[in-house]
Amino acid sequence: MRRTDKLRSIVKDDGNQVFLLSCPACLPFSLAVHQWFVVNKSGQLFRWEVGFQKSEINPLGTHLYRDRMEPFDGIEIFPYFLSLRWNAKLVAVWEDDDYSTATKMIDFIESSPTTYPYRSTYFLTGPNSNSYVQWILSNFENINFTLPIRAIGKNYPFSSNIPPVSQARALRAGIHPVKSPRDHGAG
């Protein structure tokens, strides 16, 4: 049984699920990992991720993609060689009925095309796919999950004095956070 078939076998046709998946990054950066979410809404699957390519064919027009690839396929081993892909690894699953963590995560992920503050920016060290995943997870106090050390970009600083959700709204309104002395290396 192929790995993607094994992953598909845990998809429920009723209820909501959020899968966090991972695979090595493209060569030559494969010591790092690329992570993404797959959202399951009653059997309908949607893949959400940040990619290094900003494509004109992306309907969102940013580095943030919905359904750029099949939900459970890893990214390409070599950039632009779509036939060679890494195997995806399931990292975490959140599942439940209506109005619980998975449902709230789905709503938050689906709103990210307008709320993720770095949807139009990508750097290898962040913001990147791991920054996006960490940003989502950080917005849920009841999720106590640590991304692996190989998730380069997970510690990308959104702001030390504005919560991530409020920061997205503030940036859209043109309000830029004032850095604290800690941000400047003092104290």
Secondary structure, 3 states (H helix, E strand, C coil): CCHHHHHHCCCCCCCEEEEEEEEECCCCCCCCEEEEEEEEECCEEEEEEECCCCCCCCCCCCCEEECCCCCCCCCECCCCCCCCECCCEEEEEEEECCCCHHHHHHHHHHHHHHHCCCCCCCCCCCCCHHHHHHHHHHCCCCCCCCCCCCCCCCCCCCCCCCCHHHHHHHHHCCCCCCCCHHHHCCC
